[in-house]
Amino acid sequence: MKLLITGARGFIGKNLITTLNNIRTGRDKSFGILEDICVYEYDIDSSLELLDAYCADCDFVFHLAGVNRPKDQSEFMEGNFGFTSVLLETLKRHGNTCPIMLSSSIQAVLDNPYGKSKKAGEELLFEYGKETGAPIYVYRYPNVFGKWCRPNYNSAIATFCHNIARGLPIQVNDRNTKMSLVYIDDLVLELLEALEGRAHMDGDGYCYVPIEHDATLGEIVDLLYSFQASRKEREVPEMEPGSLSKKLYATYLSYLPTDQFSYPLTMNADERGSFTEILRTAERGQFSVNITKPGIAKGNHWHHTKNEKFVVVSGKALIQFRRIGGDEVVEYHVSGDKMEAVDIPPGYTHNIINEGDTDLVTFMWSSECFNLSKPDTYFEEV
C-alpha cells in the first residue's frame, strides 16, 4: 500500500509516519495488515513534480498540510484551500480515486479567516468525493497535544509544557476556558483505523477521534505545575490507563531540556549505609533503594497494616521474620545473582542482614508512603 502524506514534517505527520515506519519494519505489530506499506512524504518545500508523481501512484492520501500561523491572513485561504485544490486536481488528472483523509479543525465553524479557509477546504473535498466517488474522511480536530508539537506556535499545551519545564512564565487569560483535547497517539490510532476503512463517523458525514478529554485551562496548568513539582516531592501523578493526567505527563516530559533529564534525590546516610526514596504515589505506595554495609542488620521492626516487598539487586542478604507473639524465626537467603521479590507481611518483625563483603543494594516497595505522624512502624528484635 502506497500512502501519500502531505504536511509530512508537521506535528501530526511526524507522529503518523514514525508509527507507520514501526509497523512496516515489524517493531509495532498492532496492525500487521499494514506491513507492506510505502510512505510518500510531501511538505511545503517539495516540488509540484514530486506531488504529481505521488498522486499518480498512491493508494491513500493523508492530507495533513495546512497553514496555522501565516504572516498575512490571505495565506490561510491559499494554504488551506488553494493547496487542497492543487492536490485534488492532480489526483483527478491521473484518474486516481483513492480515499482521502483531510485534517480540518473545530474552528471550521467559526467566522474568522482560519475557520473560513478550513471550511472551504472541507467543502471542496466533499464535492470532489461526490464527483469522483472517492471515499472522503474529514476530521475536525480539537486541540491535539503530545510529543514533537512545536511550542510558541499554535498549541497552548506545547507552549505551557516548554515554558514550565524551563521555569519560564506562561500566560493564562481565563482559567475557566474549556478545552477539548485529543492525544496524538489516540489520533494516530484513529488515522490507522481510517486507513483500514473503519473510521469513526458522526451523523453529519464527519469523522472523529473516539477518545477525547475535556478540561479547563486552569486544570491543565495546575497539572503541569504539579509535574514540575513532582521531582522535588518525588511524587508520581495519577497514571490510570487512558487518563488525561497520564497523557499530559508523558507530553510534559518530552519538553524537558536535554540537560535536565536527571534530578537529585535525597540520600539519608550513616555508618550502616543509606536509604534513598525514589518515588511516592498516592495509591501505590513508596519506592526506595536501601544500601547496607557488610555485617550490618537493618529493620528489626514490624507493621500493623503497612506491607513491603524487598528485591536484592546486588550483594547477599539474610532476611529474617518472626511473628509477633511467636518464637519461630523464618529465614530467607537472597542475592542479586538470583533476583526474587520477598513479601514482608504485617504482624511479623523482620530485618535484613548483609551477609556479603560488599555493599548490599536492595530495592524496596512499601504499600504506604512514610508518614512521621503515623509511621505504623514498631521496633522489636527478630
Secondary structure, DSSP 8 states (H G I E B T S, - for coil): -EEEEESTTSHHHHHHHHHHHHHHTTS--TTGGGSS-EEEEE-TTS-HHHHHHHHHH-SEEEE----SS-SSTHHHHIIIIIHHHHHHHHHHHTT----EEEEEEGGGGSSSHHHHHHHHHHHHHHHHHHHH---EEEEEE-EEE-TT--TTTS-HHHHHHHHHHTT-----S-TT-EEEEEEHHHHHHHHHHHHTT---B-TTS-B--S--EEEEHHHHHHHHHHHHHHHHHTB-----TT-HHHHHHHHHHHTS-GGGS-----EEEETTEEEEEEEEETTTEEEEEEEE-TT-EEEEEE-SS--EEEEEEESEEEEEEEETT---EEEEEEETTB--EEEE-TTEEEEEEE-SSS-EEEEEEESS---TTS---EE---
